[in-house]
Each structure stands twice: as C-alpha cells, then as structure tokens.
Amino acid sequence: MSTDRECPDCGEPLEAMELQGSSALGDVVLVSDESADGLFGGLRADEILEPVPYVCPACRRTLFYAEE
C-alpha cells in the first residue's frame, strides 16, 4: 500500500487502515464493468480492486482508495 498519500485538508500523511465489516456483507470489492465510461472506465473487465481506507491522524478525515 502506498504511504505517500496526504490529507487534502491539512496536508498530514494518511495512515492506511484495514476495512472490516459484517460477515453478512462478505468482502467488499470493486469490479469494473466493460461498458463503464466513468470513473472505472479505464479498468480491464477482469480487474478487481479493493477499497482501502486511509485516515488522517490529525483531522480524522477518512478517504477510500481503490487498490489492487
């Protein structure tokens, strides 16, 4: 995971966290749709990305990044 991400609000380095959820939901993944033109339009159809939360230790802003 990348460690060079910084908070857009205060400029502090973000800390990667682990996403946890209900076992009823299972694992959360992002899968591209071949017909998508927007945000994930450039991904291959077989590419699966995981949402990774990053938290700012100073202001507690949480951002999710799609990572392999």
N, C-alpha and C positions, 0 to 999 in steps of 0.2 A: 504494500500500500504506500501511496505517496505521502511523504512527510513535508512537502514544500507548499502545502495549501495554507492560505492565511485568511483570516476573518475579513469579509468585505466591510464590516462596520468599524472595527477597531485596529485591524492590522496584525493582531496576535496570531501566532502559528496555531493551526487547528490540530486537535488530537483525534485520531481515528478511534472509533468505538466499535463494539460488536452489536449487531442488530439481534435482538431477542424478541420473541413473540409467543403467542398462544400456540400450543401444539395442534389445535384445531385448524389453524391457518396454514401450518406447514412452513416450508422455506419460502421466502419472498424473493422472486427473481424477475428480471425484466427481459422479455424475449421480443426481438424485433419482428415486425410484420413486413413481409416482402413488399406490400403495397403502400407502406407508410412513406410519406413525403416529409413529414415534420422533423421533430427532434431526433428520432431514431431512424430516419430515412436512409442514412448512410451505412447502417449496420448490415452485415450479412444475415440472411434469414436463419442460419443455424447458430448465430451468436447469442449466448445467454450471459446477461450481466447481472451482478448482484448490487443492490443498493447498500452503500456503506455510509453510515452516519459519521460525520466529523463534528466535534463540539469545540467551541471556543472556550478556553478555561477562564477568560476574563469576563466576557459578557453573556456566556451560556447560549449563544446563538448556535443552532444545530442545522447543518446542511447535509443533504444526501447527495452522494456522487455515485454514478453507475460505473462499476469497475468489473473487470473480468476475474 
